Amino acid sequence: MSASKTNTPMTFITRDSDSGSIPPGESDDPPWKVLVVDDEEDVHTSTIFALKDSEIFGRPIQLLHAYNSEDALKILKEELDIAVILVDVVMESSNAGLDLIDNIRNNLQYNDPQIIIRTGQPNQAPEQEIIKQYEINDYKLKTELTQSALFNSLTTAIRSYRQINRETTNRQALNSLFNLMATQLSDRNLHNFANLFILHLSNLYHEVQNGLVCAQIDATFEFNHELSVLAAIGEFTSELGKSVSQIKHPQMNSLIQQCIKQKANIFHKSGMAIYLGSPSRGDMVACILGQTALDFADKTILDLFATNIKICADNLILMKDLKNYAFRDQKLKIPNRNALSEDLHLLFKKQKYHAHVLIKLGVDHFSEVNLALGEEYGDHLLLSIADRIRSFLPRTCQIYRLGGDTFAILGPEKEIDLDRLNKLFRFPFFIGDDAQTISITIGVLKLEEIHGTDEEALKAINVVHKLAKLNHRGGTLIYKKEMLSYAKKRLQRLEELRYDFVKQKIFLAYQPIYNIQKKRLSGLEALMRWEHKEGEFVSPTEFIPLAEQSGFINRLGRWAILQALEKLNWLHNSGWPNIKMAINLSVLQLQQPDLITELTNAIQEFNIPPEYIELEITESVAMKDFEQNLKVLNELKKLGIKLALDDFGTGFSSLSFLRDLPIDRIKIDKHFIQNIDLIGGKEFIELIIQLGHTLDMSVTAEGIETIEQLNRLHSLNCDCIQGFYFAKPMAKEILLNWLNEHSNL
């Protein structure tokens, strides 16, 4: 057992049943194989208890047991069809679990098994980027895994495995068939099959005859409702492409109608009609007019040849269907990502990409629409969006669905009007009786900007579209070469942030808040600081947005709350029992479903009266998904926690907005304090202070740097100040000394 786990409390998965291994079951279907990788014997035992006699989708569960990474790899090489792997993070080393997963995915190339991480230590749980990097499907704390929770997690994982397994099997079968047919057939040969067959029939008469092949598919093998001429010789050559009903020839029409009615070969003294149809393709008939009688051998050869022609025709249609499946979105009936990649490849291969643009469009907040109104509604909305874009595009351009709510457009730059494209979304989409208004975010790439390949084009358009979503939501951003290097630097900076967080180079500094009316210390604000290199700090304005955009802010935020409340408890026990602590919340934290639970647990753990905690949110945070955020804020108020509105005046300020939010304090942004001496500056701040007091809120001014600013705010009846004039943010090591030196506050 790893030394780092020696003191880890073990939580058993319990159920009311006798212990024992899981039997293979009496079902005819094979069991689901689940590999348990953990160096704790108790984990294996409790897993057996929890899943004894369980069935998922009518099949039993077979547990395989490994106690270290080496054992796990050996089992994986010997056992086939393992559906789920339950992996502990810490075994023979602190990262043994993640190293094993990397080995499974990258070395063994096992991509179908679903991997669930189980850890006994909350700080070992991986963040979202790690889950994506290692292709982990889920992670759970062992304390969370009750019998029902484990069963539910396995059910979800096995459902995904089953679907992936089915898709893999189907894809392999389709690819195998497609590759086989592709060696023999091509789109150009589709029309030739009919010509070859009619010529063969004609040669049986040893002279040029008159005949045709008609079918319910045209020369491009698109289905028609009526028979049309696909190939013709002799006097019927002029009828090629026409409907059979337009041909005025009694003998030909009679043979065709008999053949279709009987769905069999017709041999007559005036000619023959060979039935080539099938249920999947509809009717298809080859008809030859002639006087030569056929013997039994000729008819046998014709029957055999006709059977093979039917198979070839079916295969040709199947090949077309396979191509359609591979290169078209089945819901929206437009080309998909594979088709875009192929079209780009041809453009670059033929050196025709100059003056072409690639556009990527994403529907803003589509997931919220899907969640609120259902997937069927969302599918109808996407179909309406695709139809509207398609109607806007000239024939030289093509629309593609890349997946989810994202589309692409490829075509000549001169043919695409970006202003008109944006205006398409100013009008609502009507789904039934409902009018749905949406906005889109657009990234634009001029293909000549990259001088590369289709892969580089797709990489570049993804970069510009992601930057557009981050910084130009609802707008348009055009690709520039420096964006790719910016994206690389951004990713590197994020990796550095994660690394330095583990190395404890992220810390909290505490800035005092002073009540200038009551002339006493009001509290502290916990501010995050990053010392990237010794003496070199990264500004929060750089790394906080980066953490928010990557989702890492959730982990940082949880850590900051625990650190701040632990420090508050220490201050209360060190002679400062009346100090309050302000902590910032991001929009992602506010939308975390377990935020209330985490705060409740932290308050109980550190024995902090809730009224001594103040959570700060910005106006922009509060306004995102306002109704849902309002519910969360009201729940926080019920806990007794105070709420502050940070950077007031920079966002969506309005009386109704302030009236509805359960805010205790507004904080005037430092930008307004710095401009207090400009024309209207003092009056604007006075208006904010009066507004806050009218709504029964206290007011704090940020960024106070001079005695003149302090005196002005005092005269305007501002409650509190915060800034370098009073005190800079300070690390915990020097905070207590500062407080003791200012004990008269």
C-alpha positions in Angstrom: 0.0 0.0 0.0 1.3 3.5 -0.8 2.5 5.5 2.1 0.4 8.4 1.0 -2.7 6.4 1.6 -1.9 5.0 5.1 -4.0 7.5 6.9 -6.8 7.5 4.3 -10.2 6.7 5.9 -11.8 3.7 4.2 -15.5 3.9 3.3 -17.1 0.5 2.6 -19.8 0.0 0.0 -22.5 -1.8 2.0 -25.6 -3.8 1.2 -27.7 -6.4 3.0 -26.4 -9.7 1.6 -23.9 -12.4 2.3 -20.4 -12.0 1.1 -19.0 -13.9 -1.8 -17.9 -13.7 -5.4 -20.3 -12.8 -8.2 -21.6 -15.8 -10.0 -21.5 -15.8 -13.8 -25.3 -16.0 -13.9 -27.7 -18.2 -15.7 -28.4 -15.9 -18.6 -27.5 -17.0 -22.1 -25.8 -13.7 -22.7 -22.2 -13.4 -21.5 -21.6 -11.3 -18.4 -20.3 -7.7 -18.4 -16.7 -7.9 -17.4 -15.6 -5.2 -14.9 -12.0 -4.9 -13.9 -11.4 -3.6 -10.4 -7.9 -2.1 -9.9 -7.1 -1.2 -6.3 -4.4 -2.1 -3.8 -7.0 -2.1 -1.0 -8.4 -5.6 -0.3 -11.4 -4.0 1.4 -12.3 -2.2 -1.8 -12.5 -5.5 -3.7 -14.5 -7.1 -1.0 -17.0 -4.3 -0.7 -17.4 -4.1 -4.5 -18.3 -7.8 -4.5 -20.8 -7.2 -1.7 -22.4 -4.3 -3.5 -22.8 -6.0 -6.9 -23.6 -9.6 -5.8 -26.3 -11.1 -8.0 -26.7 -7.7 -9.8 -27.7 -7.6 -13.5 -27.4 -4.7 -15.9 -29.5 -4.9 -19.1 -30.3 -8.5 -18.4 -26.7 -9.6 -18.1 -24.8 -10.5 -14.9 -21.6 -8.8 -13.9 -18.2 -10.6 -13.8 -15.6 -8.9 -11.6 -11.9 -9.2 -12.4 -9.5 -8.2 -9.7 -6.0 -6.5 -9.9 -4.1 -5.1 -7.0 -1.6 -3.1 -8.9 -0.9 -1.7 -12.4 1.2 -4.7 -13.5 -1.6 -7.1 -12.6 -4.2 -4.9 -14.4 -2.1 -4.8 -17.7 -1.7 -8.6 -17.6 -5.5 -9.1 -17.2 -6.2 -6.6 -20.0 -3.9 -8.5 -22.4 -5.5 -11.9 -21.6 -9.2 -11.0 -21.2 -11.4 -9.8 -24.1 -14.4 -7.5 -24.0 -13.8 -5.8 -20.7 -16.6 -3.2 -20.4 -15.6 -1.1 -17.4 -12.4 -0.5 -15.5 -12.6 0.9 -11.9 -9.2 2.4 -11.2 -7.8 3.8 -7.9 -5.6 7.0 -8.4 -3.0 6.2 -5.8 -1.6 2.7 -5.6 2.1 1.8 -5.9 2.7 5.5 -6.6 0.8 8.7 -6.3 0.0 8.8 -10.0 -0.2 5.0 -10.6 -3.8 5.1 -11.7 -3.4 7.9 -14.2 -0.2 6.2 -15.6 -2.2 3.0 -16.0 -4.9 4.8 -17.9 -2.4 6.4 -20.2 -0.9 2.9 -20.8 -4.4 1.5 -21.6 -5.4 4.3 -24.0 -2.1 5.0 -25.7 0.0 1.9 -25.6 -2.6 -0.9 -25.6 -4.9 1.3 -27.7 -8.0 0.1 -25.8 -10.5 2.8 -26.4 -13.8 1.0 -25.9 -13.7 0.1 -22.1 -15.2 2.8 -19.9 -12.8 4.0 -17.2 -14.1 5.2 -13.8 -11.6 6.6 -11.3 -12.2 5.9 -7.6 -10.2 7.8 -5.1 -10.3 7.9 -1.3 -8.9 11.4 -1.1 -10.8 14.4 -2.4 -7.6 16.1 -3.5 -6.7 13.2 -5.7 -9.8 13.7 -7.9 -8.8 14.9 -11.4 -10.0 18.1 -12.9 -11.8 18.3 -16.2 -8.7 18.7 -18.4 -7.1 15.6 -16.9 -10.3 13.6 -17.6 -10.2 14.8 -21.2 -6.5 14.2 -21.6 -6.6 10.6 -20.3 -10.1 9.8 -21.8 -11.5 9.1 -18.3 -15.3 8.6 -18.4 -16.1 9.5 -14.8 -14.5 9.8 -11.4 -16.0 9.2 -7.9 -14.9 9.6 -4.4 -15.0 6.3 -2.5 -17.1 8.0 0.1 -19.7 8.7 -2.6 -20.0 5.1 -3.8 -22.9 3.6 -2.0 -24.3 0.4 -3.4 -26.9 2.3 -5.5 -24.4 4.9 -6.6 -21.9 2.3 -7.8 -24.7 0.4 -9.6 -25.9 3.6 -11.3 -22.3 4.5 -12.3 -21.7 1.1 -13.8 -25.1 1.2 -15.6 -24.2 4.5 -17.2 -20.7 3.3 -18.2 -22.0 -0.1 -19.6 -24.6 1.8 -21.6 -21.9 3.9 -23.2 -19.7 0.8 -23.7 -22.5 -1.1 -25.3 -23.3 1.8 -27.7 -19.7 2.3 -28.6 -19.3 -1.4 -29.1 -22.3 -1.5 -31.4 -21.1 1.5 -33.4 -17.6 0.1 -33.7 -18.9 -3.3 -35.0 -21.3 -1.5 -37.4 -18.6 0.8 -38.6 -16.1 -2.0 -39.1 -18.7 -4.0 -41.1 -19.7 -0.9 -43.2 -16.0 0.1 -43.8 -15.1 -3.5 -44.8 -18.0 -3.6 -47.3 -17.3 -0.1 -48.5 -13.6 -0.9 -49.1 -14.5 -4.1 -50.9 -17.0 -2.4 -53.3 -14.8 0.6 -53.8 -12.1 -1.6 -55.4 -14.7 -2.6 -58.1 -17.2 0.2 -58.4 -17.3 4.0 -58.6 -20.0 6.6 -59.2 -19.0 6.8 -62.8 -19.7 3.0 -63.2 -23.2 3.2 -62.0 -24.6 4.3 -65.4 -22.2 1.8 -67.2 -23.8 -1.2 -65.5 -27.0 -0.7 -67.3 -25.2 -0.2 -70.6 -23.1 -3.3 -70.2 -26.1 -5.4 -69.4 -28.2 -4.3 -72.4 -25.2 -4.8 -74.7 -24.8 -8.4 -73.4 -28.5 -9.2 -74.0 -28.1 -7.7 -77.5 -25.1 -9.9 -78.3 -27.2 -13.1 -77.6 -29.0 -12.3 -80.9 -25.7 -11.9 -82.9 -26.9 -8.7 -84.3 -27.6 -5.1 -83.1 -31.0 -5.0 -81.5 -33.3 -2.4 -80.0 -33.6 -2.3 -76.2 -33.4 -0.4 -72.9 -33.0 -0.6 -69.2 -35.5 1.2 -67.1 -35.6 1.7 -63.4 -37.0 3.7 -60.5 -33.5 5.3 -60.2 -32.1 7.9 -62.5 -28.6 8.1 -64.0 -27.3 9.5 -60.7 -29.0 6.7 -58.8 -31.5 8.9 -57.1 -34.9 7.3 -56.5 -37.8 8.3 -58.7 -41.5 7.5 -58.3 -41.8 6.2 -61.8 -39.7 4.2 -64.2 -37.2 6.1 -66.3 -34.8 5.0 -69.0 -31.3 4.4 -67.6 -29.6 2.9 -70.7 -30.7 2.3 -74.3 -29.5 1.0 -77.7 -30.9 1.0 -81.3 -34.0 2.9 -81.9 -34.6 3.6 -78.2 -31.3 5.6 -77.8 -33.3 8.9 -78.1 -35.4 7.9 -75.1 -32.5 8.0 -72.6 -33.5 9.8 -69.4 -37.2 9.9 -70.3 -40.0 8.4 -68.3 -41.2 5.0 -69.6 -44.7 6.4 -69.9 -43.5 8.7 -72.6 -42.3 5.8 -74.8 -45.0 5.0 -77.4 -44.1 1.4 -78.3 -46.8 -1.3 -77.6 -44.5 -4.3 -77.6 -41.9 -2.7 -75.3 -44.6 -1.4 -73.0 -46.3 -4.8 -72.8 -43.1 -6.7 -71.9 -42.2 -4.1 -69.3 -45.6 -4.2 -67.6 -45.7 -8.1 -67.5 -42.2 -8.2 -66.0 -43.0 -5.7 -63.3 -46.4 -7.3 -62.5 -44.9 -10.8 -62.2 -41.5 -9.6 -60.9 -39.9 -12.4 -63.0 -38.1 -12.8 -66.3 -40.4 -12.8 -69.4 -39.4 -14.6 -72.6 -41.6 -13.9 -75.7 -41.2 -14.4 -79.4 -41.1 -10.6 -79.8 -38.4 -10.1 -77.2 -37.5 -10.6 -73.5 -37.8 -8.6 -70.3 -35.4 -9.4 -67.4 -36.4 -8.4 -63.9 -33.5 -6.7 -62.0 -35.5 -5.1 -59.2 -35.4 -5.6 -55.5 -37.4 -4.5 -52.4 -34.7 -2.0 -51.5 -34.3 -0.4 -54.9 -37.8 -0.8 -56.4 -38.4 -2.0 -59.9 -35.8 -2.3 -62.6 -36.3 -4.0 -66.0 -34.0 -4.7 -69.0 -36.0 -5.2 -72.2 -34.8 -6.4 -75.7 -37.0 -6.6 -78.8 -36.0 -9.5 -81.2 -37.1 -12.6 -83.1 -34.4 -15.1 -82.2 -35.6 -17.9 -80.0 -33.5 -18.7 -76.9 -32.8 -22.3 -75.8 -32.8 -23.6 -72.2 -29.0 -22.9 -71.8 -29.4 -19.3 -72.9 -32.2 -18.8 -70.5 -30.2 -20.4 -67.6 -27.3 -18.1 -68.4 -29.6 -15.1 -68.4 -31.1 -16.1 -65.1 -27.7 -16.5 -63.5 -26.4 -13.3 -65.0 -29.5 -11.4 -63.9 -29.1 -12.6 -60.4 -25.5 -11.3 -60.3 -26.6 -8.0 -61.8 -29.2 -7.7 -59.1 -26.5 -8.2 -56.5 -24.2 -5.6 -58.2 -27.1 -3.1 -58.4 -27.9 -3.6 -54.7 -24.2 -3.2 -53.9 -24.1 0.0 -55.9 -27.0 1.4 -54.0 -25.6 0.2 -50.7 -22.3 1.9 -51.6 -24.1 5.1 -52.2 -25.9 4.7 -48.9 -22.7 4.0 -47.1 -21.1 7.2 -48.6 -24.2 9.1 -47.6 -24.0 7.7 -44.0 -20.3 8.5 -43.8 -20.4 12.0 -45.3 -23.9 13.4 -44.4 -25.5 14.4 -41.1 -28.4 12.0 -40.8 -30.6 14.4 -38.9 -30.2 17.6 -40.8 -29.5 16.0 -44.2 -26.4 18.1 -45.0 -22.7 17.2 -45.3 -20.9 16.5 -42.1 -17.3 17.0 -40.7 -16.0 14.1 -42.9 -17.3 15.8 -46.0 -15.8 19.1 -45.0 -12.4 17.4 -44.4 -12.6 15.7 -47.8 -13.6 18.9 -49.6 -10.8 20.9 -48.0 -8.3 18.1 -48.9 -9.4 18.4 -52.6 -9.1 22.2 -52.5 -5.6 22.1 -51.2 -4.6 19.1 -53.4 -5.7 20.9 -56.6 -4.3 24.2 -55.4 -7.8 25.9 -55.6 -8.0 27.1 -52.0 -7.0 30.7 -52.9 -9.8 33.3 -52.4 -11.8 30.7 -50.4 -13.0 31.1 -46.9 -13.9 28.6 -44.2 -16.5 29.8 -41.6 -17.5 28.1 -38.4 -20.7 29.1 -36.7 -21.8 28.2 -33.2 -25.3 28.8 -31.7 -24.9 30.7 -28.5 -26.4 29.0 -25.3 -27.9 26.2 -27.4 -27.4 23.7 -24.6 -29.6 25.8 -22.4 -32.4 25.7 -25.0 -32.0 22.0 -25.3 -32.1 21.5 -21.6 -35.1 23.7 -21.1 -37.2 22.7 -24.1 -36.0 19.2 -24.9 -33.9 17.5 -27.5 -36.7 17.3 -30.1 -37.3 21.0 -29.9 -33.5 21.5 -30.2 -33.4 19.2 -33.3 -36.2 21.2 -35.0 -34.3 24.5 -34.2 -31.1 23.2 -35.7 -33.0 22.0 -38.8 -34.5 25.5 -39.2 -31.1 27.1 -38.7 -29.5 24.8 -41.4 -32.4 25.6 -43.8 -32.0 29.3 -43.3 -28.2 29.2 -43.9 -28.6 27.0 -46.9 -31.2 29.4 -48.5 -28.7 32.2 -48.0 -25.7 30.5 -49.7 -25.1 30.6 -53.4 -24.6 27.3 -55.3 -20.8 27.7 -55.1 -20.8 27.4 -51.3 -21.6 24.5 -49.1 -22.9 24.2 -45.5 -21.7 21.4 -43.1 -22.8 20.3 -39.7 -19.7 19.8 -37.5 -21.6 18.3 -34.6 -23.9 19.6 -31.8 -24.7 23.3 -32.4 -21.8 24.1 -34.8 -21.9 24.5 -38.5 -19.3 25.3 -41.2 -19.5 27.1 -44.5 -16.9 26.7 -47.3 -16.9 28.7 -50.5 -15.3 31.6 -52.5 -14.8 34.6 -50.3 -16.5 36.9 -52.8 -19.7 34.8 -52.7 -20.2 35.1 -48.9 -21.5 38.3 -47.4 -20.7 38.2 -43.6 -23.1 41.1 -42.8 -26.0 39.3 -44.5 -25.0 36.1 -42.7 -25.2 37.8 -39.4 -28.6 39.4 -40.3 -30.1 36.0 -40.9 -30.3 35.6 -37.1 -31.9 38.9 -36.3 -35.3 37.3 -36.9 -36.8 34.5 -34.8 -37.1 30.9 -35.8 -40.6 29.5 -35.5 -40.8 26.0 -33.9 -44.4 25.2 -33.8 -46.2 28.2 -32.3 -43.0 29.2 -30.4 -40.8 32.0 -31.7 -37.1 31.4 -30.7 -34.6 34.1 -31.1 -30.9 33.1 -31.1 -27.5 34.6 -31.6 -24.4 33.0 -33.3 -20.7 33.4 -32.8 -18.7 33.3 -36.1 -15.1 32.5 -36.8 -13.7 33.2 -40.3 -10.6 31.7 -41.9 -9.2 32.8 -45.3 -7.6 29.6 -46.5 -4.7 31.4 -48.1 -3.7 32.5 -44.6 -2.4 29.1 -43.7 -0.8 27.7 -46.9 -1.1 24.3 -45.4 -3.4 21.3 -45.4 -7.0 20.5 -44.5 -5.9 19.5 -41.0 -4.2 22.8 -40.5 -7.3 24.6 -41.8 -9.5 22.7 -39.3 -7.1 23.5 -36.5 -7.0 27.2 -37.4 -10.8 27.6 -37.7 -11.2 25.9 -34.3 -8.7 28.3 -32.7 -10.4 31.4 -34.1 -13.9 30.2 -33.3 -12.9 29.4 -29.7 -11.4 32.9 -29.3 -14.5 34.3 -30.8 -16.6 32.5 -28.2 -14.4 33.7 -25.4 -14.0 37.3 -26.4 -16.6 38.1 -29.1 -19.7 36.1 -28.1 -22.4 36.9 -30.6 -20.0 38.5 -33.0 -17.5 37.7 -35.7 -13.8 37.2 -35.5 -11.4 36.8 -38.5 -8.3 34.6 -38.2 -4.9 36.1 -38.0 -1.6 34.1 -37.9 -0.7 35.3 -34.4 -3.8 33.7 -33.0 -2.3 30.2 -33.3 0.7 31.2 -31.3 -1.5 32.9 -28.8 -3.5 29.8 -28.4 -0.3 27.8 -27.8 0.9 30.3 -25.2 -2.5 30.3 -23.5 -2.4 26.5 -23.2 1.1 26.6 -21.9 0.1 29.2 -19.3 -2.8 27.0 -18.2 -0.5 24.1 -17.8 1.9 26.3 -15.7 -1.1 27.4 -13.6 -2.1 23.8 -12.9 1.5 22.8 -12.1 2.1 25.8 -9.8 -1.2 25.2 -8.0 0.0 21.6 -7.1 3.4 23.1 -6.0 1.5 25.5 -3.7 2.6 28.6 -5.6 -0.9 29.9 -5.6 -1.8 31.5 -2.3 -4.3 33.9 -0.7 -3.5 37.5 0.3 -5.8 39.4 2.6 -6.6 43.1 2.1 -8.3 44.9 5.1 -11.6 46.8 4.6 -12.0 49.9 6.7 -15.3 51.5 7.9 -14.6 55.2 7.6 -17.8 56.3 9.3 -17.4 54.1 12.4 -13.5 54.3 12.2 -12.9 50.6 12.7 -11.8 47.6 10.8 -14.7 46.0 8.9 -13.2 42.9 7.6 -10.8 41.3 5.0 -11.1 40.3 1.4 -9.3 37.1 0.3 -7.5 37.7 -3.0 -5.8 35.0 -5.0 -2.1 35.5 -5.9 0.2 33.5 -8.2 4.0 33.7 -7.7 5.0 32.0 -11.0 8.7 32.4 -10.4 10.5 33.7 -7.4 9.6 37.4 -7.1 7.6 37.2 -10.4 3.8 37.4 -10.0 1.2 36.8 -12.6 -1.7 39.3 -12.5 -5.1 37.9 -11.5 -6.5 39.8 -14.5 -4.6 37.3 -16.6 -4.9 34.0 -14.8 -8.4 34.2 -13.3 -10.1 34.5 -16.8 -7.9 31.7 -18.0 -9.0 29.5 -15.1 -12.6 30.4 -15.7 -12.5 29.6 -19.4 -10.8 26.2 -18.8 -13.1 25.2 -16.0 -10.1 25.1 -13.6 -11.7 27.9 -11.6 -13.9 25.4 -9.8 -11.0 23.6 -8.2 -9.3 27.0 -7.4 -12.5 28.3 -6.0 -13.1 25.4 -3.7 -9.6 25.6 -2.4 -9.9 29.4 -1.9 -13.1 29.1 0.1 -11.5 26.4 2.4 -8.3 28.4 2.8 -10.2 31.7 3.6 -12.5 30.1 6.2 -9.6 28.3 7.8 -7.8 31.6 8.2 -11.0 33.3 9.5 -11.3 30.6 12.1 -7.7 31.2 13.1 -8.2 34.9 13.4 -11.3 34.5 15.5 -9.3 32.3 17.9 -6.3 34.7 17.9 -8.1 37.7 19.4 -10.0 39.1 16.4 -13.5 37.6 16.9 -15.4 40.3 15.0 -13.5 40.2 11.7 -15.5 39.2 8.5 -14.1 37.5 5.4 -15.0 38.4 1.8 -14.5 35.7 -0.8 -15.0 36.1 -4.6 -17.2 33.7 -6.6 -17.0 33.1 -10.3 -20.0 32.3 -12.5 -18.9 28.6 -12.8 -18.8 28.3 -9.1 -22.2 29.8 -8.7 -23.6 27.3 -11.1 -22.0 24.3 -9.4 -24.8 22.1 -8.1 -22.9 21.2 -4.9 -21.9 24.8 -4.0 -24.5 25.1 -1.1 -23.5 21.7 0.3 -19.7 22.6 0.1 -20.3 25.9 1.9 -22.5 24.3 4.5 -19.8 21.6 5.2 -17.0 24.2 5.4 -19.0 26.4 7.8 -19.5 23.5 10.1 -16.0 22.2 9.8 -14.4 25.6 10.8 -17.2 26.6 13.2 -17.7 30.0 11.5 -20.9 31.9 12.0 -22.3 32.4 8.5 -22.9 36.2 9.0 -19.1 36.6 9.1 -18.8 35.3 5.5 -19.3 37.6 2.6 -19.4 36.3 -1.0 -18.6 38.7 -3.8 -20.0 38.4 -7.3 -19.8 40.7 -10.2 -22.8 42.1 -12.1 -21.9 40.1 -15.2 -21.8 36.9 -13.1 -25.2 37.6 -11.6 -26.8 38.3 -14.9 -25.7 35.1 -16.6 -28.7 32.7 -16.3 -30.2 35.3 -14.0 -33.2 33.3 -12.8 -31.1 30.2 -11.8 -28.4 32.4 -10.2 -31.0 34.2 -8.2 -32.3 31.0 -6.7 -28.7 30.1 -5.6 -28.1 33.6 -4.2 -31.4 33.3 -2.2 -30.3 29.9 -0.8 -27.0 31.5 0.2 -28.9 34.2 2.0 -30.9 31.5 3.9 -27.7 30.1 5.2 -27.0 33.6 6.7 -24.1 34.4 4.4 -23.7 38.1 3.3 -23.6 38.9 -0.4 -21.7 41.8 -2.1 -21.9 43.1 -5.7 -18.3 43.7 -6.9 -17.1 46.2 -9.6 -20.5 48.0 -9.4 -21.1 50.3 -12.3 -19.2 48.3 -14.9 -22.0 45.9 -15.9 -25.8 45.8 -16.1 -26.7 48.3 -13.4 -30.4 49.0 -13.1 -32.8 49.7 -10.3 -34.9 46.5 -11.0 -31.7 44.5 -11.1 -30.5 45.7 -7.8 -34.0 45.4 -6.3 -34.3 41.8 -7.2 -30.9 40.6 -6.0 -30.5 39.8 -2.3 -27.4 42.0 -2.0 -26.1 43.4 1.3 -23.3 45.5 -0.1 -22.2 47.2 -3.3 -18.6 47.9 -4.1 -17.8 50.8 -6.3 -15.3 49.9 -9.0 -11.9 51.6 -8.6 -12.2 53.1 -12.1 -14.8 55.6 -10.8 -12.7 56.4 -7.7 -9.7 57.3 -9.9 -12.0 59.7 -11.9 -13.6 61.3 -8.8 -12.1 64.7 -9.7 -13.2 64.7 -13.3 -16.4 66.5 -14.3 -19.4 64.6 -13.0 -17.1 62.0 -11.2 -18.0 63.1 -7.6 -21.7 63.4 -8.5 -21.8 59.9 -10.0 -20.2 58.3 -6.9 -22.6 60.2 -4.7 -25.5 58.9 -6.8 -24.3 55.3 -6.3 -23.9 55.8 -2.5 -27.4 57.2 -2.2 -28.8 54.4 -4.4 -27.2 51.8 -2.2 -28.4 53.4 1.1 -31.9 53.8 -0.4 -32.0 50.0 -1.0 -30.6 49.3 2.5 -27.2 48.3 1.3 -23.8 49.3 2.6 -21.3 50.8 0.1 -17.6 50.1 -0.2 -15.3 52.1 -2.4 -12.3 50.2 -3.9 -8.9 51.5 -5.0 -8.4 54.3 -2.5 -4.9 55.5 -2.9 -4.9 59.1 -1.4 -6.1 60.9 1.7 -8.0 63.3 -0.6 -10.0 60.4 -2.0 -10.7 59.1 1.5 -11.9 62.5 2.7 -14.2 63.0 -0.3 -15.8 59.6 0.2 -16.2 60.3 3.9 -18.0 63.5 3.1 -20.2 61.6 0.6 -21.2 59.3 3.5 -19.6 56.2 1.9 -19.5 53.4 4.5 -16.2 51.6 3.8 -13.0 51.9 1.8 -10.5 49.4 0.5 -7.2 50.3 -1.2 -3.4 50.8 -0.9 -3.8 54.0 1.1 -5.2 52.0 4.0 -3.5 48.6 3.5 -2.2 46.5 0.7 -3.1 42.8 0.3 -0.7 40.8 2.6 0.2 37.2 3.0 -1.1 35.3 6.0 2.4 35.2 7.6 2.4 39.0 8.1 -1.4 39.6 8.5 -1.5 38.9 12.2 1.4 41.3 12.9 -0.4 44.0 10.9 -3.6 43.5 12.9 -1.7 43.6 16.2 0.0 46.8 15.2 -3.4 48.3 14.3 -5.2 47.0 17.3 -6.8 50.4 17.9 -8.9 49.9 14.7 
